[in-house]
Amino acid sequence: MKILRLTWIAVQGDIYRLGFVSLERSIQIALVSLFATSLSPLAAESNAQPHWAFQPIENPSAPVVKNITWPRTAIDRFTLAKLEEHGLHPASPADKRTLLRRATFDLIGLPPRPDEVDAFLADKSSDAFARVIERLLASPRYGERWGRHWLDVARYADSNGMDENLAYASAWRYRDYVIAAFNTDKPYDQFILEQLAGDLLPPAGATRDYERIIATGFLTIGPKMLAEDDPVKMEMDIVDEQLDTASRAFMGLTVGCARCHDHKYDPVPARDYYALAGIFKSTHTMDNFKVVARWQERPLGRPEEIERLAAHRKRIDEQQRRVNGLIAEANTQLLREARSRAAEYLLAATEPRLREQRTKVTNESTPGASTNAALGPEFLKQWAAYLEKTEKDTNSALKLWHEWVARAQAERSGESKSPGVGDAHLPLTPALSLGEREKGILSSTPAQTTPGPSLLSSQAGKSEKLPESTDTRSAADGDSLSPRERAGVRGNGAYQSPCAQALFGETPPRSLAELAQRYGEQFAQADRAWQQLKSSTNGAKADKLSDPVQESFRQILYAPKGPFELPKNAESGFTTNQAAELKEARAALKSFEQSLPVLPEAMAVSDGAVQNLRVHIRGSYLSQGDLAPRGFLSSIRAPTGPAISTNDSGRLHLAKWLTDPDHPLTARIMVNRIWHGHFGEGLVRSPDNFGTLGEKPTHPELLDWLARWFVESGWSVKAMHRLVMNSAVYQQAGQGGVVSGQWPVASDQYLVISNRYSVSRSAPAQPADHWKLNTDYSRTTGIDWRSLNTDHGLLNGDYPRRLATLDPENRLLSHFPRRRLEAEAIRDSILYVSGGLDLKMGGSLLTVSNRAYVTSTASKLDSALFVQPLRSVYLPVIRSALYNVFQIFDFADPSTLNGHRDQTTVAPQALFMMNSKLVADASRRLADTLLAYSAGEGGTSVLASQSPSTHGSAGASLHQPLPRDYLLAGNLRDDSARLEKLYRTALSRSPTEPERTAALKYLDRYAAKSADRGVSSETSRVNAWQSLARVVLASNEFIYVE
């Protein structure tokens, strides 16, 4: 007999039920669980020293290296030591053209101008490149480039995304704050303080105080589920998003993983998560958590201006409450009067079903009669719709009414027209049931048909018994209708149904009018009972009457979609006095609103109600554990400073804790981000995760050295740029294996590498990472390329294979990595070199109002805004509807933090470069400009009067940017000169002879083909140059940086 046991398994603190298994299987499972747990990263680290990222930042000395001539800075000694350790060596220095293009794209995201290339090539001083760096760092374009890097981290967007994609019309202020912070080299520790707690810093002048409030937009520009039905869950989700973003941005830790349980891999218990969450829970981010929720926006002004604004808004709120009160009071009266005439509405709404033409219900000659005109038309429509909806509802109190109406309709159709002949019998339905013991039928006896007043009119609203012989009703034309019956019940028992008893009493109604009157009496009784209950002490929260009969009638009066639902145009039923008073109140409100002081607003946070949280078991606020007082990560060995007071949210304490010089993560994270921005990969290749599941640093000593240097330099980002870019490792060529500055050549012929670059003695060029030799070389020189033998090991020997084996991903930095430009740099460069880029800075391009929908069918967002020729950083980032250029070229997901963009190579990218309107327009501008000057013409270059240290001025709207001016300068005597201008503008170099020959032949062939098709020579010439310009813009060389 096999013994089965109910087996459970514990994995990382969670218990899982596996079901009934054999004893042998239970033991196997337990052993596997124990083995897996012992091998987990967390267990491994607990048995050894703490994870490297949690250890204090060391102060290592630069290592001793064999090649003492290569290093320029301490950085180089760290990287060279790693290379020498593996038997590798760095590449030769990059040529000056390549270096200038690399640095310019790195710092400002645009290509160098031809005059800047000329100036740098002509500068033979030892500090020529250092001065280039200073010029680029001083450009306003620098903040636009590096601010965009940070906006990826800050998950910046101009809309909310998620379920309610509303416009963030004030988010641009945070974007512009970031750009300005980088341009002014705001110390990084101050940058953190302002983004987390800028509103809590001591006053520093109006302008700086505004900036600090704007900076806290970092916490509020994330996506939010604004239509979440559970307001508490919505708030905790927003807190989680803020906490997760801040912890990954500043510490590189996935603290958000500890929301439901202790972190599986990093030393972050759930208690620490909720200690941090309490800080953000005590922060006011949202004005409310309704559906749709509203985020907070703060006015930017001097204290006295904000006080005046607050006082004025208070007056507006008071006046708005008065308007709302008048409307509510009038609506209440309107509904009260309408409900008091429920019987009239019931009867009037039924009449159209009994008449061929709609006529008045009343007979004006009848005393006490009412008219349809006195009834509210909207209520009348609602009553008609409600009767139709409840016609087949057997549980409705109107069931009896529907049966009587059905009999009347049957008479009209001819089913019972003969007066005085026989009896009509209607079996009882549940609404008229006599009870279990009593049997009977509802009967009606035809009465005499005589002319007379309408029962519908004369009986409405009053109790009047007519003789049996005059039970008649007028038709539309005044003629008598078919016989009417008077109702009765034949049987031995009294009415047992509660509704029947209430409506029939001792004497059954003799007509629809009398039945309507009885309904009116029941409606009135139910309404009085309801008002008495709601006004009593214990009945304020009641939702129904205890008497089921009265409740059934009350439901008709107060049903949300019932006949007395307040109409949309209810104000048309207000009395003259009510309408006049409301008009006056609204005029006063409008006056207050028009005189409201206008102050700019920013998405920002402030301190809210201070609150400590309890641990939410499995992340649910419905199941809470121990209290977790506000605080920080217990595993971080950094001074915690003074305790968080009971009156503070703790945001400022958190910011100061993060920026403490001894914090092991903050400086490491930022220097790694800067390194990543220059080399395409960080020293830690998981820039947003320094935890156990993240990658280890390739150069841990260098990372610590840079982090300590960063703090000691005053947290200066620009100083870090200077340090990195002046290093030899940054200035390397982009191909591994070459250790001297000259490429091997065998003759004056050209060696084409990667089908992209040409190399000669006079102009050595830079090959790609993965090079190959063009067979044309062997064909033109007669020399087998494999016979080339040099000491450099470029073309022979085992070094390239060793390098590819030992360091296939270039983690040891044996050469500078080749990188494709980001989406923004590609678009900006296309506009820039074609003379179409407007360098105006700042502001918003959104065409919709704040909090308006941006992706719905009714959205007024104009797609034309994306063709504005401003820099890409100023184009709106619409969550769930990114600009197509951004999508094609791997723009960061704006709904989450991204410190590293994925890079794909897909067909749509090539198709875009060859077929898009952006490239077509740019190539046409280039063609028009190149052909604008014929031989002998020319002009004075605008650039001649400008210093090469200027790359556009902040705030200037340049409708003809500098590259276009350069294109228009000089004498373009022939196509060869035009080709020179095109290449130098787009690629920062002259065309090679093979390229020149091929391009000129292409132009001639294009013109000949166009002539064959009957195209004029002038048009074909423009088209040919446009096509050639498009080829240059679509080349890999244009969108890649070596």
N, C-alpha and C positions, 0 to 999 in steps of 0.2 A: 504494500500500500504506500502510495506517494504522499508525503506530508506537504501540505500547502500552507504558506504563511502570508499574511498581509504585510507586504514589504513597503517601507518608506525609505526615501533617500534624501540626505541633506547635501545640497550643493550651494556653496558660498552663502550659507546662512539661511537658505530657503528650503522648505520641506516639500517634497513631491511624492505623491502617492502613486506607486507603480502597480498596485493590484496584488492578486494572489499569485505567488510563484513558489516554486519548490524550495526546500531548504538549501539545496546545493546552489541553486540560482541566486538565492538571497545572499549567500556568502560571497559569490562571485561579484555581485553588484556592490556589496560593501567594500570589497577589496579594490575594485575599480574606482569607486568614489574616493576612497582614501588616497589612492595613488594619484588621481587627477588633482585632488586638492593639494597634495604635497608638491605637485609640479606647477601650480598656478603662480603667476608672477608675484602676486601679493604674498604668498607663502614663501617664495624664494627670497623676496626682499626682507621679509620679517626675520629670516634666519641669517641674513647677512647685514651689511650696512644699509642705511636708508638709500632710497633712490637718488641718483645723482642730482636731480633738479631740486631736491629739498635740502641738499647740503649747502652750507655757506659758500659764498663766492670766494674762490681762492685768489691769491695775488701771485700768479706764477711768473717766473723770470723767463725771458725769451731764451729758447734753447740754443745751444752751440751747433753750428752747421759747418759742413765741409766747404761749401762754395760760399766764401765770405764776400765775393764781389757782387753777387746777385741781389741780396736783400736791400731794399730801400728803407723799410720800416720794420718795427718789431713783428708786424703781421707776417712779413715775408719769412722771417726766421721760423715762425711756427709752421707755416705751410711747407717750407723747404725741408724742414726736419722730417715731416711726414713722408715727403717724396723720397728723400734719401734713405729713410728707413725701409722703403720698399724697392730701392734700387732704381728709382725714377728721377727725372729731372724736369724743370719747368720749360715751357716753350720760350721762344725768342720774343723780344718786345714787339708789340704790334706797330705797324707803320703809322705815321702821324695822321693820315687821312682816316684810317680805321679807328684810331684812338679818339679823334675828335668826334667822329660820328657816334661812336659808342657813348662817350661822355655826354654829348648833347641830348641824345635820346634818353639816357639814364636820368638826367636831371630836369629836363624840361619837356620831354616827350615829343620833340619836334626835330627835324633834321637840321644840320648846320647850313647856313647860307653860304653861297660860293665865296663871298668876300671874307667870311670868317675862316673858311678853309685856306684861302690864300694867305691871310694874315698869320695863321698858325704855322703854315709851311715855311713862311719867310722868317718867323721868329726863331732864331738859333740859340736863344738864351736857355740856361738850365732850368729856369722856373717858368718856362712858356706854358707848360700844361697846368701848373699850379694856378697861373693867372687865368687860364681858361675856366678852371673850376670856380674861381672866385666870380668871374663874370656871369657864369650860369647860375650860381647860387644867389646872385643879386637880382636875377631876372624875376619879374612877377610870374613868369611861366613856371618857375620852379614850384611854387606853392600849388599851382593847378595840377602839376604832375604828381607830386608826393602827397598832396592832400587827397587825391583820388585813391592812392594806395590805402590811406587810412580809412576812407569812406567804405572800402570793401570790408574792413574790419568792423566798422560801425554799422554795417548792414543798412547803409543809407538808402532811402527811397523817397519819392514825392507822393506816394500813395500808401494806403494801409495794406492793400492786398487782402488775402484771406476771404472771409465770407462777405464783408462789406468793404468793397474797394473804394474808399473815400479819399478825396484829395487831401494831402498834407500841404496846404498852400503856404505854410510858414516854415516848412522844413529847410528851404533854401538858406535860411539864416544860419542854421547849423553848418551846412556845407561851406558857406562863405567864411564862417568862423574858422573852420578847419584849414581852409586855404590860407587865410591870413596868419594863422598860428604857425604854419610851416614857413611862410615868407618872412615872418619876423623872428624866426628861430626861437619860439617860445620854449623854454626849458621843458623837457618831457615830464618831469615831476609836477610842474605847474599845470601842464596840459591834462594830466590825470586828475589833479585836484579840482580843476574847473569843470571837467566833464562829469564827475561824480558828485561834487558838492560845491559848485561855483556859487550858488545862491547863498551858501552858508559862510563864505569867506568874508573877512572884514571889509568894509567899504574902501574903495580905492579910486573914487571918481566915477562920474556918471557913465562915461564911455566904457571903462573897464568893467563896471558893475553890469552893464547891459551885456557885454560879451560873456561874462561869467554865467549869467542866467541862460543865455542862448546855448552855452556849452553843455548845459545839462540836458539838452535835446538828445544827447547820446543815449539817455535812458528811456526816452519816450518815442523815438522814431521807429521802433521795431513794429512788426506786424501784430495785430490783436484780433481775437475773435469777438467782434463788437456785438454780435447777435447771439451770443451764448445765453441760453435760457437761465442757467444757474449763475447768479451774480457772484457768489463766493468763489466758485470754480474759475470764473472769468478773471477775477482779481488775482487768484493764486497762479493762474497761467501767465498773467502779465508779470507777476513777481518772478516766476521761474525764468521767463525769457530774459528779463533784465539781469538776473543773477548769472545765468548761463553765459550771456554775452560778455558781461563785465569780467567774469572769472577767466574766460578763454582769451579775451582781448588783452588783459593786463597780467595774467598769471600763466596762461597756456594750460589751464586745467579744466577738465570736464566735470565741474562741480555739480552740474545739473543732473548727472547720473545718480546722485545720492538723494534724489527727491523721494524715491519709493523705498529705498533700503540703503544700507551702507554701500559705498562705492566698491565694486567688485575687484578693482585692481589698484586704485590709489588710496592712500590713507585719508579718506574723507568720509567720516561717519555721517549718517543721516542727521545726527544731532548738530553737527557743524553746518550742514546745509540749512537747517531751520534757524540756526543762530544768524546766518547771513540773510536768510529770507526775511527774518524779522526786521532787518534794517530797511529792506525795500518795501515791506508791508507797511512800515511806518512812514513811507514816502508817498506824497500825494501826486499821483500820475494822472488819474482819471477824475473828471468832475462828477461822473455818475457811472453806474454799471447797469443801466437800463438797456433795453433792446430798442434802438441801437445805442450803444454806450458812447459817451462823449469824453474825449481826452482833454486834458487841461492845456490852455495856452495863457501865458502870462504877459501882461503889458510891459513895455519897455519905456520907462520915463523916470524923471526925478521923483523922490518920495512925495513931494507936495502935488505933483501932477497925478500920480497914482491915487493919492487920497481924494483929489477932486473927481477923478474918474470913478472911483468907488462910490462916492457920495451921489454922483449923478446917476450911476447905474442903480443905486438904491432907490432913487426917486422913480426911475423907469420901472423897476420891479414893483414898487408900490402902486403905480398907476396901472401897470399891467394886471395886478391883482384886482384892482377896482373894476377894470374892464371885464375880467374873467368873472368877477362876482356878479356884475350886472347881467352878463350873459347867462350865468348859471341860474340866477333868480328868475329871469324871464323864461328860461327853458323849463324850469320847475313849474312855473305857473301855466305855461303852455301845455305841458304834459298832464298836469292836474286837471285842467279844464277838459282836455281831450278825453282823458280816462273817465271823467264824470259823464260823458256822452257816449260811452261805449255802445249802448244799445242802438243809438242813432247811426253810428258808424257801421255796426253790424248789419242793420237793415238796409242802409244806403249802399253798402258794398255788395249786397246780394241782389239788389234790384236789377242791375244790368243783365244778370243771368236769367231773369224772368221776363224781360222786355225785349222786343226786337229792336227797339231804338232806345237810346238813353234819354230818360225824361226826368223831371223833378220828382222827388219822392213825395213832396208835400202837396196838399191841396190848399191853396192860399185862403180858400173860404172857410177852412176848418180852424176853429180857434185852437191856439196852442201849438199849431203845427210848426215844424222846423223845415228849413230848406237845405238842399245840398250846398248852396252857396255859403251857408253859415258854417259848414264843416270844412276842416282843413283838407285841401285837395291831396296833399302828400300823405296825410294819415289815411285818407280814403283809398289811395293807391296801395298803401301798405296793408290795409285791411283786406282788400281784394286779393292781393298776393298771398296773404296769410291764410285766407279761407281756401284758396286753391291748394296750398301746401298741406293743409290739415284735413282735406276732404276724405282721405282714406285712412286717417289715424283713428283707430278704434278706441284709443285711450284718451282722446281729447275731450274736453268738456263741451266742445262744439259738435260732437257726434250727432246729438239729437237735432241740432240745427240743420246739419247737412241732410239728414233723413227727410225732414219736412221740406226742404228746398227741392230735394230729388222728386218728391211727390208732386210738388207744384210744377216742376219741369215736365213730369210725365203727363200731367193734364194738358199742358201746352202742346205736347207732341201728338195729342189725340188719343191717348190711351184710356182716358176717362172723361168723356165729354157729355154724356147723356144725363141731364138733370132728372132727379127723382126716380132713378131706376136702380134698385138694388143697393147693397152696401159695399164699400171698399175696405178690405182687410189688409193690415200690414203686420206680419209676424214681429214679435218683440225682439230687439237686438240687446246685446249686453248693456247698452246705455239705458235701456228701459226695462231691464229684467225685473220681474216681480218677485224673484226669490226662488229658492229651490222647491218650496212646497206649493207655490202658487203657479198656476198656468193661466194663460189668457192671451188675447191678441189686442193690439192697438187697432181700433176701428174708427172709421169716419163715415158719416151718413151724408149723402148729397143733400144740399140745401137748395132752397128756391133761388133761381137765378133772376135777379131783378137789377135794374139800373140803380146806382147809388154811389156814394163817395168811396174813395179808395181806402181799403183797410190799411194798406201800407202807410198811407199818409195820416189818416185820422187816428190811428192807434199808436203811432210812433211817440214814445216818451210818455204815454199815459195809459191808465187802465180803464178800458171802456168795454162793457159787455154789450154786444149787439144781438138783436133777436136772431134766432136760428134762421128765420126766413129771409134775412137780409145779409147773410154771410157772403158778400160779394166783394170784388176788387176791380177797379177801373183799369182799362188798358190804355195804351198810349193815345188812342184816339177817342177815349171816353166811353167806348162801348164796354159792356160787361164781358167778363172773361168766362171761362168754363166754370162749372160748379165748384164751390169750395166746400170743404168738409169741416166739421168740427170734431175735434179729437176726443176720444174716450177710450176706456179700457174695459173690456168685458172680462170678468173673472171674479173670483171670490175674495181675493186678498188685496191688501193695501200695497202701495208702491214700496218696494224694498231697496231698490238702487238708490244710493245717496244722491247722485246727480238728478235722477228722476224725481225723487222726493223733493229736492230743493227747487226744481223747476216747475213741477206739476202741482205739488201741494194737494189740496183736497179737490181742486177743480182743474181739469186739463185746460190749456190754452185753446182758444177757438180759432186763432189765426197766427200767421207769422209775426204780425205786428205785436200781438199779445205775448208771443213767445220771446220776441226781442226785448219786450219790456221786462219780462221775468229774468232774462239774462242780465239786463241792466241792474236789476235789484241785487243779483248775486255778485256782479262785479263790484258794486258799491260796498256791499258787506265785506267782501274780501279785501278791498282797498282800505276800509276803515280798520279792519283787524290788523292789517300789515303796518299801517301808520302807528297804531297804538303799540304794537310790538317793538318797532324800531325806536320809538321814543322812550321805552321803558329801560330801566337800569340793566336788566339782564338780556335785553333783546337787541342791543346795538349790533352785535356780530351775527345775529340770526340770519339764515339764508332761506328759510321757508317757514310757513305756518304749520302749526301742529294739526289743525283740522284739514284732512285730505281734500274735502270738497272745496273749502275756501282756497286751499293751496292750488287746486286745479284751475280755479278762476283767476287767482293772482298771477299764475304763470303766464296767462294770456296777456294780462295787463303789463307785465314787467319782463317778458321774454326778450333777451338781447337782440334777436332778429324777429321780434314780434310786431304786431300791428301798431304799437305805440313806441317803437324805436324812434329816437329823435331824428327827424329828417335833416338832410344836409343843408337845406335852405330854411332852417327853422326860424331864422330871423324875420322871414316874410310874414310870420304869424304873430310877431310881437305887436303889442299895442302901440298907439301913436306916442304916448309918453315914454314908454320903454325905449322905442327906437330913437327918440330925440335925445334922451339921457345917454344912451350908448354912443350915439354919434359924437356928442360933446366930449365924452370920456376918451374916445379914440382920437379925436383931434388933439387933445392934451397930450396923449401918449406919443403921437406922431411928432409933436413939437419937442417933447423931451428927447426923443430919439434923434431928431435932426440936429439938435444942439449938443449931442454927446461929444465930448472931447475925443479926438482921434489920436490914438497912440498905436505905434506898431506893436505887434504881438509875436511871440515866439513859442514854439512847442518846448515846454520846460516842466520841471518838477519843482516841488517845494516840500517842506516837512509837513507830514500829516499827523493823524492821531497815533501816538506812540504805542506800540504793542509788541510784546514778546509772543512768539508762537510756540505751540507744542509740536512735537514730532508727529507728522501725519503718517500713520501706518499705511504702507503701500501707496503713499502719495495722496490719500483721500482725507479731506478735511472732516469727513464724517466719522473717522476713526482716529482718535488722537491719543498720543502717548505722553511721555514726560515733557516737561517744560524745557525749552532751549533758549535761555536768555540771549539777547542780541550779542553777537561777537564775531570772531574770525576763525580761520582754520587752525585747529589745535596742533596740526602737524608741521606748521611753518614756524621755523625758529627765527622770529623777528620780534623786536620790541612791540608790545601791544599798546603802549602809551596809557593815558588815563582811561579809566573805565567809562563806558558809555552811560551818560546820566539818564535819569528817568524822563527828562524832558526833551531829549534829542533822539532823532531817528537813528543816528550812528553813521550816516553817510560820510560826514567829514572825518570821523574817526577811521572809517574804512579807507578813505583816500589817503590819509596820513600813514596808515599802516602799510599800504601798498607802496608808498613812495619813500619809505624808510631806506636809507642807503644799505642797510644790512638785510633787506628782504632778498631772499635767494632767487626769486623768479622775475621780478619786474624789469630789472635792467637786462637780464639775459634775454627775455622775450623781445625787447625792443631792438637791441643790437642785432639779434637774429633776423628781425623783420627788415632792418636796414640792409644787412648783408644779402638777404633774399632779394631785395629790390635791385641790387647791383649785379648779382650773379645768377638770378633766376631760381636759385635754391638757397635755402639757409644752411648754416652750419648744422642746424637741426632741421631736417627736411619735413618735419610735421610742425610748422610754425604755430599752430593753434593748439597743440597738444604736447606738452612736455612731460606728461605722465608716463606711467609704465607702458601703456600701449602705443605711445608715441615713439619716434625714432631717437636713437642716441646721437649725440653730436659727433660729427666726423673729426672735429678738432676741439675737444673739450677744454684744453688749456687755453687755446686761443679765444674761445667763447668767454671764459672767465676773465681773461686779460682784457678783452674788449668791454665786458660789462663793468669791470672796475674802472677802466679808463673813462667810460661813458659817464659814470657817476662823478668821478673826480673832475671831469671837464665841465661840470655844471649841467649835466643832462642835455648837452647841446647836440641836436641832430645834425646840424650843418657841420659841426666840428667832426662828427663821425664820418660824414661824407668825405671831408678833406683827408682824413686819416686813411680811409679805405681806398679812395681813388688815387692817392699819391703812392700807393704801394706797388711793388713790382708784380705782385700776383694779379692785380687788377689790370695792369698795363701789358699783360702777356698777349701774344698772338693767339688766335683761336684754333690752333691745331697742335696736337701733342707731338712731342718728339724733337722739335727744333730748339737748339740751345744757343744759336748765334743769330745775328740780325740779318743775314743775307740768305736768300733762297738760291739753291743750286741751279744754274742754267748752263747749257752747253753752247749756245750761240745767241745771236740777236733775234732768233725766232722766238715765238711765244709759246709758253707752256700753259695750256688751258686746264684748269682744275675744276672739277665738279661742273664742267660746262658753264661756268659762271665767271671765273676770274682769269685774267691773263697776267703773266709774270715776265718781266724783262729785267735786264741789268739796271736800266734807268728808272724803272718804276716797279719795284717788288710789290707783289700783292699778297693778300691774305686768303688762304684756301678755307674750305669748309671743314667741319669735323670729320666728315666721311668723304675723303678725297678719292679721285681716280684720275688717271691720265687720259687725255683725249688721244685717240689713235692718230689724229691729224699730226701730232708732233713727230711721231715716228715716220709718217708718210712724207712730211715736208723736210725733215732733217736727215733721214736715212739712219738715224741712231736709234737703237733699241733702248727704250726707256729703262728696261731692266738691267742694262749694263752700267747705268749711272751709279758711281760709287762715291760716297762722301763720308766724311767723318761724322756727319750729323745723324746718320742712321735713318734718314727720311725715307729713302727708296730701297734700301737693302738692309739686311740683318734682321734680327729677331725683335728689335725694340718695339715696332708698332704692334706686333702680335702680343708681346709681353704687356704692353700698355693696355691693349684691349682686354687681355685676360685679367690683369691685376686690378684695373680700375675702369671698367666699361662705362660707368655712369659719371666719371670724372669727379668723384667725391674727394679725391686728393688734390684737385685743382692743378693738374699738370698743364692745363691750357685754359683759355677763357672760353666759357660755353657759348655756343651760338644760340640765339633766342629769337623767336618771332615777336613782333610788336603786339601789344594789346590792342583790343578793338578801338579804344579811344585814340591811341597814337596812330593807328593806320588811317582812320578817318581824318584826324587833324592834319596828318602829313599830306594826304591827298589834296585837301583844301589849301594847305599852306604853300606847297610847291607850285600850285596852279594859280596862286594869287587870289584865292577865294575865301580865305579865313579872316573872320572878324575877331580881333583880339580884345573886344570889350569884355570887361570882367563883371561878375556878380549879377544878382537879381534872379527873377523867376520868369520862365517862359510859359507856365501853366495858363491855359485859357479857360479854366473852370474856377468857380468860387471855392472857398475853403469848405471842406466836408462834403463837397458834391461828388457824385459817383463819376468815376473816370472810365469804367469799362462796360457800363450798362448800355442798352440800346438807346436810352435817352441822354447819354452823356454828351456834353458839349465840348469834350476834349478835341482839339483840332490837330489832326495828324500832320498838318503842314508845319507845326512847330519843330518837328524833327529835321526839317531841311534848313533850319536857321544855320547860318555859317559860323556860329560861335563855337568855341572849343567844346568838345564832347562832355567835359565835366559839368557844363552848364545845361545840358539837355535833360529834361525830366526823366527820372527813373520810375517807370510805372510798373509796380509789381503785377505779375500775371500778364503783362502786355509790354514786354521790353521792345525797344527800338530794334528793327531787324538787323542792323549792322552789329549791335551789341550781341544779339543772339548768335549770329553766325560765327563771330570770332570770340566765343567763350567768355563773355562778360560774367562777372561773379553773380551768384544768386543773391538778390538784394533782400531776401527774407531771412537770411542767416549769415553769421559771421564767416568771412572768407579771407584767410591770410595767404592763400595760395590758389591761384586760378588754374584750373585744368587747361591743357592745351591739346586741341584736337586738330587733325588734318583730314578734312572731308571735302567732298566734291562741291558743295554749295559755296565754299570759300573761293575756289577758283572761278566758279560761275559768276559770283558777285564781282570779282575783280575785272572780269571781261565784259559783263553785261549790265551792271547796275547803272542807274541814272547818275549816282554820285560820281563814279569813275568816268562816265561818258561826258558829263558836264565839265569835269576837271580837265580831261584830255582836250576837249574843245577849247577851253580857255587857254591852255598851253599852246595849241595850234594857232589860234587867233593871235596870240601875243608874239609867237615866234615869226609869224608871217607879217606882222604889223610894220616891220621896218625892212625896206628893200636896200639894195646896195647903195652906198653913199649917204643913206639916212642915218639917224642915230640920235643921240641926245646925251645929256648929262645924267649920270646915274644918281638917283636919289640917295643911294648908299654912300656915294662919295662924300657926302656932307655929314654922314652919321658915323659915330664911333661904333666899331664892331662889338663894343661891350653892351650895346642896347639890343634887347630882343623884344621890342614892343613895350609900350608903357601901360601901366595899370590904369584902367578906366577909359583908355582911348579907343574910340571906335574906328578901326582901320578898315576902310572899305576897299582899299587896294593895298593889301599887306606887302611887306618888304620883298619877298621873293618875286612878286610880279613886277615891282619896280626894277629889280635887278634884271629880269628878263627883258624889260623894255630898254635897257641901257646898252649903248655901244652900237657898232656897225655890224649887222648880220649880213655879210656880203654875199653869202651863198649858203647852200644847204649844209655844207660841212660845218660852217660856223654855227648855224642853227642847231645842228646835232650836238656840237660841243656845248652849247648853252643848255640844251635839254638834259644832257647827261650830268653836267656839273650841278644843275639845279636839283635834279631828282635823286642822283646817286652820289653826289659829292666827288665825282671824279670825271676825267675825260674818257671818251670812248676809246677802246683799243682799235688798232688798225683793222683787224678782222671785223669788229663790230661796226666800225665806220663804213667799211666797204659793203657789208651786208645791209646796213640800214639805207644807204644811198641807193643800192640796187632795188631795195624794197619800195622806196618812194617812186622810182622810175617805173617799176612794174605796175604799181598801183595806179599811177597816172595813165599808163598805156591801157590797162584794163578798163579804166573809167572812160577813156576816150572811145574805146570800142563800143561801150554801152551808150554813147552819145552824151555823156556828162561833160559840161564845160570844163575847160582847163583850170579855171579859177576854183570852181567847186571841188574838182577832183584833187587839187593841190591841198586845199584845206582838209578834205577828208583823209588824204594820205597822211598828213602830219598828225591829225587826230588819232588815226589808227596806230601810228608809230608811238605817239605819246601814251596811248592806252597800253601798249605792250610793255613799255618801260615801267609804268605804274603798276602793272600786274606782275612784274618780275619778282622772284623771291628776294633778289638783292634789295629791292625797295622796302619790303616789309620785314626783313630780318636784320638783326644787328649782330655783327661779328665781335 
